[in-house]
Amino acid sequence: MEINNIIEPSDVFYDFKVYKVEENTAWKEGLARDRSIVVLLKEANSADLDLLSKIFQAVGKNLAEEVCVINTIITIPYKELTELFDLKKVLIFGFTPKDIGLHLNVDIYQILLFQEVQFLFSHELDTIANDLSKKKQLWGQLQAMFK
């Protein structure tokens, strides 16, 4: 049975004022939605983007042609990512699984396979750039992910 007429209750129904929450959809504008590799960055600057470009060159991928980079300060729910992309690989820099709506216990710098999608969570790029041990951890996982 399908419900066609969905009517939201009015303020009269509730004993408190109901406010409509505006959704921030600016992050969706101009995305290359035909990409299966998505990178989610938390407030990356130009140096971070240069490092990201070098990372993808090192694994043999063209950042401009094969990857959709989302640089944001807001959290993006995993559900919305799955609606926009045919996800295969998701690299997340600076966000936790909980930030994107995944209530999973995930170790950082460890590939996670969830719903046929490979996830790799790591620190923000500026943190990685200044820490050799974090670079090595990331590099090892990227080699496994893109072999």
JOPE-V663766 format. One line per field, one symbol per residue. phi: phi as a letter, one per 40 degrees, with the letter a starting at -180 (. if undefined). psi: psi as a letter, one per 30 degrees, with the letter a starting at -180 (. if undefined). burial: # if it has 24 or more other ideal C-beta (glycine too) atoms within 12 Angstrom, else .. Layout:
BEGIN
phi: ???
psi: ???
burial: ???
END
This chain:
BEGIN
phi: .bccbbbcccdccccacbbcccccbccccgcccccbbbbbbbfcbccccccccccccccgbcdcbbbbbbbabccbcddcccccbccbbbbbbgbcdcdbgbcbcbccgbcbbbfgbcbbcaccccccdbbcccdccccdcccccbc
psi: kkkejjkkklfeelglkkkkkkkjgeffkgkjfgkfkkkjkjhkaeeeeeeeeeeeefggkjeeffkjkjjlflkkkeeeeffelikekkkjjflleeeggjikjkkkhkkkjkhgkkkjklllefeefgjeeeeeeeeeeeeeeg.
burial: ..........................#...#...#.######.#...##.###.##..#.#.#...######..####.##..##.###########..#.#...#.##.##.#..#############.......##..##..##.
END
